[in-house]
Amino acid sequence: MTTPAVTLPDYAVHHPVGAANGTTVVLLHGAFGAKEYWREQLRAFVHAGYRVVSWDAPGYGLSALPVPLTIDHCARALALLLAKEGGARNVVMGHSMGGMIAQQAWRHARPHIHGYVLSATSASFGSPDGDWQKEFVRARVAPLDAGRSIPDYAPEMLRAMMAPGAHGPAVDLVVGTVSQMREETFRAAVAAIVGFEGRDLLPTLDIPVLCIAGELDTTAPAAVMQKMAAKIAGAEFASVAGLGHFGWAEDPQSFNTAVLDFLARRFPAN
């Protein structure tokens, strides 16, 4: 199979409203998303003085879909982005699949990564032949195989991954954003997650790392993320009470407060 060429994805750069502290935060959305759904994080991080770069991963938004789509391909695209748009200090914040891409980028862009915020993610999907893994894939693509459209199917899938009763403008934004995904990207992303293995990277991460999870998340459980943090020297772990897989949308204020506390302590203003 021909390896697709790696090109820069579509991205946006957001400049701070006040004096910058020399740190750029790079936002990587999950398998179900796009750069548009980070609105509350963009507002909070830019207001706090951080330069922010948000992207559409390969295959998302206006970015072309590579065939095959893999976590490593996305990580190499991220390396290009960091080389072009990175600042003096770069903190890569990846949610779910974005967290996998962030970790894999350590293999390709280590000099350009100075910190991580890993949100609701994992260092490995596990064996593709495992019962849980098979069910993960089946549950997400079966409705499409049955003829349902993403706009019809995505809302119930996403809300099942959130805490009961999650609501608000940020939740609506996630649902609306994911409902616009192309079906081929949706299917390719689910397949890409299955192939990720990055457990060997954890002991090599010698930069500040925050692993943040929703207390009620069943997709990337807090207990799993806590074990992940324990394998990274000096990593911090935060569990945000009452939240599910999309904690940053379910309660933006609580999520942003936890992340900004980490950034302020580890990447303080000049």
Summary of the structure (lengths in Angstrom):
residues: 270
radius of gyration: 17.1
end to end distance: 48.7
largest distance: 55.2
contacts: 953
relative contact order: 0.16
helix: 47%
strand: 15%
